[in-house]
Amino acid sequence: MVFAASVVWAGREDIRFPAEWRDPSELGEGCGRGGDIPRAHGYSLGAGAGLEAATVDRVIGAVARTALPAALAQGGSVFDAVVLPYGRSSGGLVDEGAEWIVVVNGGWME
């Protein structure tokens, strides 16, 4: 499991896993190339549809500027990523103002 969360109607819930959510600024920026994210797609669970390419590109661009892709590339290859907006209440589960969950898929190519 890499992520678990819940929503409630007209209320708020929270992220259940990971237990500790660290600030994205801790990932650092400008660590050079070597960890490009070659493909990404996004899906809105609230709308039940794919995200617009411009939205996915904006979110992936923020992740790509951090040290995360380069660090993952040190242990293999970065294959792709999935972008999911996460709203903490189902009544307000819209992409605008949502937090973004980005799952980066990587490993060894054989």
PEWO-V655816 format. One record per helix or strand. SS is the DSSP state (@ for helix, = for strand). FROM is the first residue (numbers start at 0). LEN is the number of residues. If there is no record, write none. Layout:
SS_FROM_LEN + SS_FROM_LEN
//
This chain:
=_3_2 + =_7_1 + =_14_3 + @_23_4 + =_28_1 + =_39_5 + =_48_2 + @_52_12 + =_65_1 + @_67_6 + =_76_10 + =_88_1 + @_89_3 + =_98_9
//
